[in-house]
Amino acid sequence: MPKRIAVVGEALIDLIGQPDGTYQAKTGGAPANVSIALARLGVDVTFVARMSVDAFGVKLHDWLAPESINLAHLIRTTDPTTLAVATLDDQGKAHYSFYVQGTADWGLTHDDLAAFVSSPPDAFVIGSVALVIEPGSQAIEQTASRLHTLGTTTVVIDVNIRPGLGFDRDSERARVERQIGVAHIVKASDEDIAWLYSADEVESVAAAWSQSGRAIVVTRGASGASLYVDGNRITDVPAPRIDVVDTVGAGDSFLGATLFGLQERDALGSDATSRVRALTPGDWTDVLTMAAQVGAITCSRAGCNPPTRAELEL
C-alpha cells in the first residue's frame, strides 16, 4: 500500500539578488520544496501550511497547484507572505535574511494539525523556519511528539538552521536537541551542526544524536553525505560532479528523495525505530546515492527544480 507523507511548514518568497542589484521573486520555503520533490517522485504527499491571499500568496499557490500535492490542509489567511532575501556567493550558495514579523506561516494551531493525530500519516516531516517561530512551532513540535508517543508514524526533522533569523546560538542548540528527541530520522548539514556547536564537533554530535536507533543524515555539500545510527557512522556517499547553477533547494530535494527511497523499502510508518534498524548499510547507501543524484540535478538548474521519477530512469 502506498505510504502517506505529510510535510508541515512554510511556503515563502525568496527575493534573490541579481548581478545588476535588482531582486527576482522566486517561490520557495524548504517544506514546500520537499513536498514538490516527493510529488515528482510519485509519493502521496500532503503539504500543510498557512498561506496568504496576497499577490505573493497567489504566486505560491499557483506554483504548488500543478504539482501532485494534496493541498486540502492548506489554510489561506490575510496575513502577509513571508519574505526571504537571498544573496548568492561565487559558488552559487544562497545566504538569507528574513522578513517574518506577523506573516502567514507561523500561526498553525493544534486544531489545524489534529487530523494528523486522529488519522496518522506514515511519515510526518517538519523542520526549517516553521520549527523556530512561535506560536506555530509549538503546535508542530507537540503534534510530532504525540505521533512519536503513539508509535504510528515516522517523524522526520530537517534541522535547516537559518542564522539570518538572528536567534541566539545557545537557545537554538537547546531547541534543536529537544526537538530531535521526538524524531526518528533527522537531516542536518555539516554547516548546521558546525553553527550549533563547532566544525570540529560535527562527527561527535551526529553520532550522539543517533543514539537510541535514530537515523542522522549529515549532508556535506560537494563532499556528499553520511549516515549515523546507534552512535555509529554507517555509510558515506559521494556527491556527483556537476556544473552548479545554484544550490537553492538542493538539500530539500535530497531529503525528499531520501524519503522516497525509504518508502520504496517499506521503511516508513509504525514502529519507526525498528524499521530504521532493519535497513542494511547497503540499503542506506543505495537510498542516499539516489538522493545525492537528485540533489545534484537540482543544483544544475536555477532555483529549486527537482527531477521527476522519469528523469531518474527509475
C-alpha positions as CSV (number, residue, x, y, z in Angstrom):
1,M,0.0,0.0,0.0
2,P,1.4,3.5,-0.9
3,K,2.7,5.4,2.1
4,R,1.2,8.8,3.0
5,I,3.6,11.6,3.9
6,A,2.6,14.9,5.5
7,V,5.0,17.8,5.2
8,V,4.4,20.7,7.6
9,G,5.9,24.2,7.4
10,E,6.4,27.3,5.3
11,A,6.0,28.4,1.7
12,L,7.6,31.7,1.2
13,I,9.1,34.1,-1.4
14,D,12.8,34.2,-2.0
15,L,13.9,37.6,-3.2
16,I,17.1,36.6,-5.0
17,G,19.7,39.3,-5.6
18,Q,20.8,39.7,-9.2
19,P,24.2,41.0,-10.5
20,D,22.6,44.3,-11.5
21,G,21.4,44.9,-8.0
22,T,17.7,44.0,-8.5
23,Y,15.9,41.2,-6.8
24,Q,13.9,38.5,-8.5
25,A,10.9,36.9,-6.7
26,K,11.1,33.1,-6.6
27,T,8.8,30.7,-4.9
28,G,10.4,28.7,-2.1
29,G,10.4,27.5,1.5
30,A,12.1,24.3,2.5
31,P,9.0,22.3,3.4
32,A,7.2,23.3,0.2
33,N,10.3,22.3,-1.8
34,V,10.4,18.9,-0.1
35,S,6.8,18.4,-1.0
36,I,7.5,19.1,-4.7
37,A,10.5,16.7,-4.7
38,L,8.3,14.0,-3.2
39,A,5.4,14.6,-5.6
40,R,7.7,14.5,-8.6
41,L,8.9,11.1,-7.4
42,G,5.4,9.8,-7.3
43,V,4.9,9.9,-3.5
44,D,1.4,10.6,-1.9
45,V,2.3,13.8,-0.2
46,T,0.2,16.4,1.7
47,F,1.6,19.9,2.3
48,V,0.3,21.6,5.5
49,A,0.8,25.4,5.8
50,R,-0.8,28.8,6.2
51,M,-0.6,30.8,3.0
52,S,-1.5,34.4,2.4
53,V,-4.1,35.5,-0.1
54,D,-1.9,38.5,-1.1
55,A,-0.2,38.6,-4.5
56,F,2.8,36.6,-3.3
57,G,0.5,34.1,-1.7
58,V,-1.4,33.7,-5.1
59,K,2.0,33.1,-6.7
60,L,2.9,30.4,-4.2
61,H,-0.5,28.7,-4.6
62,D,-0.2,28.8,-8.4
63,W,3.3,27.2,-8.1
64,L,2.2,24.3,-5.9
65,A,-1.2,23.6,-7.5
66,P,0.0,21.9,-10.7
67,E,2.1,19.5,-8.7
68,S,0.6,16.3,-7.5
69,I,0.4,17.5,-3.9
70,N,-2.6,17.3,-1.6
71,L,-3.4,20.9,-0.6
72,A,-6.6,20.1,1.3
73,H,-4.9,21.2,4.5
74,L,-3.6,24.5,3.2
75,I,-5.0,27.4,5.3
76,R,-5.5,30.7,3.5
77,T,-5.1,33.9,5.5
78,T,-4.9,37.7,5.1
79,D,-1.6,37.7,6.9
80,P,1.2,38.8,4.5
81,T,3.6,36.4,2.8
82,T,7.0,35.7,4.4
83,L,10.0,37.1,2.5
84,A,13.5,35.6,2.5
85,V,16.1,37.9,0.9
86,A,18.8,35.7,-0.7
87,T,22.2,36.7,-2.0
88,L,24.3,34.1,-3.9
89,D,28.1,33.8,-3.4
90,D,30.6,32.9,-6.1
91,Q,29.8,29.2,-5.7
92,G,26.1,29.8,-6.1
93,K,25.3,29.2,-2.4
94,A,22.5,31.2,-1.0
95,H,22.7,33.4,2.2
96,Y,19.4,34.5,3.7
97,S,17.9,37.3,5.7
98,F,14.2,37.1,6.6
99,Y,11.0,39.3,7.0
100,V,8.8,37.2,9.3
101,Q,7.0,39.5,11.7
102,G,3.3,38.9,11.5
103,T,3.5,36.8,8.4
104,A,1.3,33.9,7.4
105,D,3.5,30.9,8.0
106,W,3.8,30.8,11.8
107,G,0.2,30.6,13.0
108,L,-0.6,26.9,12.8
109,T,-2.6,25.6,15.7
110,H,-3.2,22.3,17.4
111,D,-6.6,22.2,15.7
112,D,-5.0,22.7,12.3
113,L,-2.9,19.6,12.9
114,A,-5.4,17.4,14.8
115,A,-6.3,15.4,11.7
116,F,-2.8,14.0,11.6
117,V,-3.1,12.6,15.1
118,S,-6.6,11.1,14.5
119,S,-5.5,9.7,11.1
120,P,-1.7,9.4,11.3
121,P,0.4,9.5,8.1
122,D,3.2,7.1,7.6
123,A,5.7,10.0,7.9
124,F,5.4,13.4,9.4
125,V,8.0,15.8,8.1
126,I,8.8,19.0,9.9
127,G,11.7,21.5,10.2
128,S,13.3,24.7,8.9
129,V,11.9,28.0,10.0
130,A,8.5,26.7,11.0
131,L,10.1,24.8,13.9
132,V,11.6,28.1,15.2
133,I,9.0,30.8,15.2
134,E,6.1,30.7,17.7
135,P,3.3,30.1,18.2
136,G,3.1,27.7,15.3
137,S,6.4,26.0,16.2
138,Q,4.9,24.8,19.5
139,A,1.9,23.2,17.8
140,I,4.1,21.5,15.2
141,E,6.5,20.2,17.8
142,Q,3.8,18.9,20.2
143,T,2.0,17.2,17.3
144,A,5.2,15.4,16.4
145,S,5.8,14.4,20.0
146,R,2.2,13.0,20.1
147,L,2.8,11.0,16.9
148,H,6.1,9.7,18.3
149,T,4.4,8.6,21.5
150,L,1.6,6.9,19.6
151,G,4.2,4.9,17.6
152,T,2.1,5.2,14.4
153,T,4.4,7.4,12.3
154,T,8.0,8.0,11.3
155,V,8.8,11.6,12.5
156,V,11.3,13.3,10.3
157,I,13.1,16.6,11.1
158,D,15.1,18.8,8.8
159,V,17.2,20.9,11.1
160,N,18.0,23.6,8.4
161,I,19.4,26.3,10.7
162,R,18.9,29.9,9.5
163,P,21.4,32.2,11.1
164,G,19.8,35.1,9.3
165,L,16.9,35.0,11.7
166,G,19.1,36.3,14.4
167,F,18.4,33.7,17.1
168,D,20.8,33.1,19.9
169,R,23.1,30.1,19.3
170,D,22.6,28.6,22.8
171,S,18.8,28.8,22.6
172,E,18.9,27.3,19.1
173,R,21.1,24.4,20.3
174,A,18.7,23.7,23.1
175,R,15.7,23.9,20.8
176,V,17.2,21.5,18.2
177,E,18.3,19.0,20.9
178,R,14.8,19.0,22.4
179,Q,13.1,18.6,19.0
180,I,15.4,15.8,17.9
181,G,14.2,13.9,20.8
182,V,10.8,13.4,19.1
183,A,12.3,12.4,15.7
184,H,13.2,9.0,14.2
185,I,15.1,10.5,11.2
186,V,17.0,13.8,11.1
187,K,18.6,15.5,8.2
188,A,21.2,18.2,9.0
189,S,24.0,19.7,7.0
190,D,27.6,19.8,8.4
191,E,27.2,23.6,8.4
192,D,24.0,23.3,10.6
193,I,26.0,21.3,13.2
194,A,29.1,23.5,12.9
195,W,27.0,26.6,13.6
196,L,25.3,25.0,16.6
197,Y,28.5,23.5,18.1
198,S,31.7,23.8,16.1
199,A,33.2,22.4,12.9
200,D,35.4,20.1,15.0
201,E,32.3,18.5,16.6
202,V,30.3,17.5,13.5
203,E,31.2,13.8,13.8
204,S,30.7,13.5,17.5
205,V,27.4,15.4,17.5
206,A,26.0,13.4,14.7
207,A,26.9,10.2,16.5
208,A,25.4,11.4,19.7
209,W,22.2,12.5,18.1
210,S,21.9,9.0,16.5
211,Q,21.6,7.1,19.8
212,S,18.5,5.0,20.5
213,G,18.1,4.0,16.9
214,R,17.7,7.4,15.4
215,A,19.0,7.9,11.9
216,I,21.0,11.0,11.3
217,V,21.8,12.0,7.8
218,V,24.5,14.6,7.5
219,T,24.8,16.4,4.1
220,R,28.3,17.7,3.3
221,G,27.7,19.7,0.1
222,A,30.2,18.7,-2.6
223,S,31.6,16.1,-0.3
224,G,28.4,14.0,-0.3
225,A,26.5,12.7,2.8
226,S,27.0,10.4,5.8
227,L,24.6,8.3,7.8
228,Y,24.7,7.6,11.5
229,V,22.6,5.1,13.5
230,D,23.0,4.0,17.2
231,G,26.2,6.0,17.6
232,N,27.9,4.6,14.5
233,R,28.8,6.0,11.1
234,I,27.1,3.5,8.8
235,T,27.9,4.7,5.3
236,D,29.2,7.6,3.2
237,V,28.1,8.5,-0.3
238,P,29.8,10.9,-2.7
239,A,28.2,13.9,-4.4
240,P,28.0,13.6,-8.2
241,R,30.2,16.1,-10.0
242,I,28.1,18.7,-11.9
243,D,28.2,22.2,-13.1
244,V,26.5,24.2,-10.3
245,V,24.0,26.9,-11.3
246,D,22.9,27.4,-7.7
247,T,22.3,25.4,-4.6
248,V,18.8,26.7,-3.9
249,G,16.6,23.7,-2.7
250,A,19.3,21.1,-3.1
251,G,19.0,19.9,0.5
252,D,15.2,19.9,0.3
253,S,15.4,17.8,-2.9
254,F,17.9,15.5,-1.2
255,L,15.5,15.0,1.7
256,G,12.5,14.3,-0.5
257,A,14.5,11.7,-2.4
258,T,15.7,10.1,0.8
259,L,12.1,9.7,2.0
260,F,11.1,8.3,-1.4
261,G,13.9,5.8,-1.2
262,L,12.9,4.8,2.3
263,Q,9.3,4.4,1.3
264,E,10.3,2.1,-1.5
265,R,11.9,-0.1,1.1
266,D,8.9,0.0,3.4
267,A,11.0,1.8,6.0
268,L,8.3,4.5,6.9
269,G,5.4,4.0,9.2
270,S,4.6,2.5,12.6
271,D,7.3,1.1,14.9
272,A,9.7,3.5,13.1
273,T,12.8,2.7,15.1
274,S,12.6,-1.0,14.2
275,R,12.2,0.0,10.6
276,V,15.3,2.2,10.7
277,R,17.4,-0.5,12.3
278,A,16.2,-3.1,9.8
279,L,17.8,-1.3,7.0
280,T,21.2,-2.6,6.0
281,P,24.3,-0.4,5.2
282,G,23.7,-1.3,1.6
283,D,20.1,-0.1,1.7
284,W,21.2,3.2,3.1
285,T,24.0,3.5,0.5
286,D,21.5,3.0,-2.3
287,V,19.0,5.4,-0.8
288,L,21.5,8.2,-0.2
289,T,23.3,7.7,-3.5
290,M,20.0,8.3,-5.3
291,A,19.2,11.3,-3.1
292,A,22.6,12.8,-3.9
293,Q,21.8,12.4,-7.6
294,V,18.5,14.2,-7.1
295,G,20.3,17.0,-5.1
296,A,22.9,17.3,-7.8
297,I,20.4,17.6,-10.6
298,T,18.6,20.4,-8.6
299,C,22.0,22.2,-8.3
300,S,22.4,22.0,-12.1
301,R,19.2,24.1,-12.6
302,A,18.2,27.6,-11.5
303,G,16.1,27.6,-8.3
304,C,14.5,24.6,-6.7
305,N,13.5,22.4,-9.7
306,P,13.9,18.8,-8.6
307,P,13.8,16.0,-11.2
308,T,10.8,13.7,-11.8
309,R,11.0,9.9,-11.4
310,A,11.1,9.5,-15.2
311,E,14.2,11.8,-15.3
312,L,16.0,9.4,-12.9
313,E,15.0,6.4,-15.1
314,L,13.8,4.5,-12.0
